[in-house]
């Protein structure tokens, strides 16, 4: 076996261990918005007739469970759960016997705007786990259900990594797969993808989309994939724009038209569910105008961009414990090193779809920044987990738009490995201080 193959196996194994460890280490409901995402899948299992809505309420058992586990500031204000402290012992508590959990008044579920496909998949996974446990009371425990859905998210990431992404590496290069694997070792990757939330669904979907285009699959297959993405989460739409631009350039015009119509299937589904848009409270609520000078808006957008990128690297879970300043400085130096090392490739037709997708993504992010500001009256509140669903596409886009010499690629990979090791040590140290 070659050294390249051995290095690939070690990296893939390391990613697998990191993802599974995150699923069992993080305290119950500490992943951002987990009670609300979990309620969607549980509703499909417990109330099959609720498919049209699928979790409009959090549910009495989940709401009661949230109140019994140690939690961060946001959950404590909403559910009255005890705050993390030096004696909370919250690490790995998802594996501990459940405490007594009274039911609580079920709050409305702001994640009910989300399209249903990820939650249906999670419900199937959850129902299978319940069936395997027979009549055990643990099968109906909220923490156990949360663990199952976290592991469902891990499974989706591994399917993408060992399936379409590994297949693409055979036609590209193992080095590209090493880069993707190192990305998944960033603390923010686990925080964003290994939770009860639909971003893992977008990650695996975008991996299959990129693989289909990489192999120049039939338009019918690509169109089918485009149907699924927005039914998982509307963050799929920029990647859809990339795929439609690719079809316009490399397939007959009518193929792109039919695929674009297929990608809009989420609209009647969301309309029938009672929500025209999915994913955010902001897009479904009336808001006021900005009412501020342009310079203030510009500074707000810059602040929001910084927050998005920083929390994509290190979120600090739902407690938002901050990354050390020295680590952010180290990350900044690495980004500068990458910027000084890469070279822009000459423009080709193959790059145009990526540029179109990146323009669409930038417009969508800007819209989200502004709508969030108008609804919540603040800038900088958009978390970096939205970026991770695009990781397979962005990785391909980077390799298509930029060139790095083999000699310098090796240095960047070693630098990335050192950075992720240091970042993970710092992350677990900070998490242990808060949760232990």
N, C-alpha and C positions, 0 to 999 in steps of 0.2 A: 504494500500500500504506500502511495506517495506521501511525502510530507504535506503537500497541499490538502490531500484527502484527510489526513490525520488532523490537521489544523481545523478543517471544516467541521469534522465530527466533534472535536472538543468545543468549538464555539457554539454549535447547535445544542450540545448537551448543557453547556453553561447557561444558555438562554432558557432552556427548559427548566432547569433547576431554579433559576432566578424567578421565573414566572410562577411556578408552583409554590415556592417559598413565600412569595408576596401574597398569594391567595390565602394561605393559612396564617401568616404572621399578622397582617393588618387587623386591628380590632373590628368587631362587628359594627357594621354600618358606618365605618370611618371613611370608606370610599365616597367621593362626592356624589350626592343625590341617590345613594344606594337604596334607602327605604322606598323611594318613589319608583325607581326602575324595577326593583324586586316585585313591588305590588302588581306591576303589569303582567309579569309572567305567572305569578301566583293566581291572579284573577282568572287567567285562561284555564288553569288547572281546576281550581275550586268552583268556578262558575262558568261552565262551558257556554251558557247562553249569553254571557257578557262579551262575546267575541266582537260585537259591533263597537263596544266602548273599550273593553279590556283594561280595567284598572282606573276608573275615574276617581276612585277613592283609595286611600292607602290600605285600609282594612284594619279591623280592631286588633287582630293578633299581632300584626307587624307594628302598629302604633304602640301597643302595649309593650312589645319587646324592646323597641327603641328606648322607652323610658327606663328600662332596667339596666342597660349596659352603660359603662363609662363612655363619654362622648366629648366632642369638641364644642366650641362656643355656639355655632349656628344651631346644631341639633339640641343643645341644652336649652337655648331660648325657645325653641319650637316645641320640644317634647318634655322638658323638665328632667332630662337624664343627668346623672351626676357627672361633673367635669373630670377629665383626666387629672390625675395627681400622682405624686411619687409613690403612692401605695395602691394605685388602682389595679395593677396587675393585668392590664388589658392585652398584653402581647399574647398571641395565639389563643385568645379567649373564644375564637370561633370553633375551637376543638374541645372546649371544656363543657362539662354538663350544664345544660341551660338553667338559669335561675327561674324562680317562679315568675310568671309573666301574666299579670292581669291584662284584660283587654282594655283598650282606651278608645276614646271618641275618635273615629276615623277622620283625618283631615282630607281635604280635596287633594288630588294628585296632579301637580303641575306638569308631570311627565306624560299625562294622558294625551297631550298634543302630538306625541311622537308616533310615527308610523308603526305598524304592528309586527313586522316580520321577525325582528330579533327576538321579541318577547314570545312569539309563537314557538320559535326554535328552542328558546330557554324553557318554555312550558313542557315541550316534549321531553327534553333532557331531564327536567324535574320530575315529570310523571314516571319516567323510566326508573329514576332513583327511588322514588316512593314505592313503586311496584317491587323493586328488588329487596326492599326492607320489609315487605309484608305489611303487617298491621302495627308496626312499631310507632310509638308516640313520637319518637324523635323525627320521624319523617314529616310531621306537621309543625316542627319547631322552626321558628323564623330564622334563627341563626344557621341551622342546618340547610334550610332552603337557600339562604344567602351563599353559603359555601358551595352548594351545587351550582348555582348560577355563576359564581366566580370561576369555578372549574370549567364550566361551559365556555366562558370567555377565553380561558387559557387554551382549551381545545381548539377554538376557532383560530387563535394566533398560530398554534402549532400546525394546524392543517395548512394554513397559508405558508408557513415557513418551510415545512417538509414537502409540501405539494408544489403549487405553482411557482413560488419563489426559488426553490431549489431547482426546478425544471428550467427556469429562465437562466439560472447561473450556468447551466451546461452549455447554453448557446452564447452567453455573454462571457463571464469569467468568474471563477471562484472568489476573486477579490471583491467583486460586487456583492456577493452573498455575505462575505465577511463584513463589509460595511453595513449592510442591513442588520446583521446579527449584533454588531457593536451598538448600533442605534437602539436596538431592543434591550440592551443592558443599561441604558440611561435610566435613572430612577423615575423620571417622568413617564417613561413608556409603560412601566408596570403600573404606576399610579393611574394612568389614563385608561389602559386596556384591561387590566386584571381587576375588574370590579363588575358589579351588576349594572351594566350600562351597555348601550348599543354601539359604542365606538369600536369594540372588537369586531362587531358584525361588518362595519364599514372597512376595517382593515382587511379581513379575509375577502370581502367582495372586491376591493380594489386590487388585491393580489390576483384574483382570477381574471379580472378585466384586463390587467396589464399582460398576463400570460396569454389571453386570447388574442390580443392585438399583436403581441410579440410573435405569435405563431401564425399570424394572418388568418385567423379562424373565419368561418363563414359569417356573413352578415346576420344570419338568423341566430347564431350562437351569441354574437355580440349584442344583438338587440335584446335577447332574453336576459343577459346579464344586466343590461341597462334598465330593464323593467324592475329588477330586484333591488338595485341600489337605493333609490329614493324611497322604497318601501321599508328600508332599514332605518335610514336617517337622511335628512335633507342635505347633510354635508356631502353626500354623494354627488350633488349636482355639478360642482366644478370638474370632477373627474368625468362625469357624463359629458360636459362641454368638450373636454379633451377628446373623448371617444368619437363624438359627433364630428369634430373638426377632422379627425383622422379619416372617418368614413367619407367626408366631403372630398378629401384630397385623393384617396386611394380606392374608392368604390364609386359606382354610378350614383348620380345625384338622388335618384329615387330611393336608394338604400339608406342614405342619410336621413331622408324625410321620414321613411317608415320607422327607422330606429328612434328618431326624435319623438315621434308620436308614441312609440312604445314606452319611452322613458318618462312620459307624462302620465302613466297609469296611476301614479300615486294620487293625482288630483281627484278623480272620482272616488277612490278609496277613502281619502281623507274627508271628502265632502259627505260621503255616506256615514262616516263615523261621527260627523258633526263638527269636524275641524278642517278648515280649508288648508291650513298650513301645519306642518309638524315641527316639533323640536324645541320651540321656545315660547315662553310666555310673551316675550316682547312682540313677536310677529303676530300674535293673536289678540293683542290688547290695544286699545286706543292710547295714543301718546300725544304729548304736547310738543310744540316746536322747540328747537334747541334754545333759542332766545339768548345767544351769547355771541361775542365778537368772533370773527373768523380765526384770529390769532389764538384765542383760547381753545377753539375747536381743534386747530392744528396741533397744539400742545397736548390736548386730550387724546388725539389719535396716536401721537408718538408714545405717550404713556401707555396706552392700551396695547400698542404693538410690543413694547418692551415687556409688559406683563404677560402677554400671550406667549412670547418666546421664552421668557424666564420660567414660567410655570409649566411650559412644555418640557423643559429640562428637569425641573424640580418643582413639584407642586406643594408638597407638604400635606398631602391628603386633605380631608375636609377640615382639619384643624389649621391648615395652612402654616405649619411651622416652617420658618424661612431657611433658605440655603445660606450657608456661611458666606460672608462677603468675599473671603479669599478664594472660595471655590468659583464664584461668579467671575472674579478677576481671571482665574486660571482658564475658565471657559472662554472668556473674551480673548485671551491670548491665543487660544487654540483656533477660534474662529478667524482671527486676523491671519494666523499662519495658513489656514486653508485658503482664505481669500487671496493671499499673496502667492500661493502655490498653483492654484487652478488657472487654466486659460480657457477663454470662451472659444468654442469651436466655430468654424465658418457656418453661416446659416444654410440649412438644407431643408428640403420639404419635410423630412421626418421630424424636424424640430418644431415646425409651425403648430401642430396640434398641442404640443406641450406649452408653447407660449400662449395659445388661446386658453388653455385650461388654467394657467397661472394668472392670466388677466381676470378670468371669471372668479377664481379663488380670491384674488385681491379685492375685487368688487364685493364679493359676498362677505368677506371679513370686515371691510369698511362699513357695509350696511349693518352688520351685527354690532360693531362698535357704537355706531350712532344710535341705533334702536335701543341698545342697552343703556346708553347715556340718557336717552329721552324717557325711558321707562323707570330706571332706577336712580336717575339724577346723579350719576357718577361715571367717571372714566376709569378704565383699568380693571374692569370686573369680569373680563372674558378669560376663562381658563384655557391653558394650553392643551387640554385633552382633545380639543377639536382637531388639532393638527395630526394626531397620531393615526387616525383612520386613513389619512392620505399618504402615510409613510411609504407603502409600496410604489405608489405612483410618483411621489416626489423623488424617491431613490432612482427610478428609471429616468425621470426628467433631468435630474442632476447629471447622470452619466451620459445623457444625450446632448446636453447643452455645454458641458465642460469637459476639458481634457486635463489629465494629470499624468506626468511621466511615470513609468514603473518605479524608478528610483525614489521619487518623491512620494508616490503612493505608499510605499513601504513605511516611510517615516510618518506619514499621516495616520496610518493604521496603528503603528506602535504608540503614537501619541494619543490616539483615541482609546486604545486599550488601557493605558495608564490613567487617562482621565476618567473612564467609567469605573475603574477599580477604586480610585480615590473618592469619586462621587458616591459610590455605593457604601463605602466604609463610613463616610460622613453622614449619609442618609440614615443608615441603621443606627449610628450612634445618636443622632438627633431624635430618631423615633423611639429608641430605647429610653432616652431621658424623659420623654413625654409619657410614654405608655406604661413603663415598668412600675 
